[in-house]
Amino acid sequence: LVAPRYYRFRRGGDYTLPLRGWSVPEDGVVSALDINLRLCKSAEKGQTKLVESCLRAGADVNFLDFTTPYNHTPALWAAWGGHPGTFRVLARAGADLQARDRMDRHA
């Protein structure tokens, strides 16, 4: 049995996203939470194409990443990671550029 290379995400349509280290759900369908968390991690790493895929799949461009003590949005992750191309994609998608993290920093 070979694991699939992509997840399917259904919300008003079918989208595919690369696995990149995710565990594979049995039905191959990921939740909106998974998509939003993947958006944050992709922004942090500067993976612009994956950020675009997450946004097309319906990820929230202003999602607060609660998995760290900072509560960064994807735009904050991209800015602090030094990824201007990814930051521009998020800004064009409607990211709140004045959003602040727990330490009162913004993008």
Buried (B, 14 or more C-beta within 10 A) or exposed (E): EEEEEEBBBEEEEEBBBBBEEBEEEEEBEBEBEBBBBBBBBBBBBBBBEBBBBBBEBBBBBBBBBEEEEBBBBBBBBBBBBEBEEBBBBBBEBEBBBEBBBEEEEEB
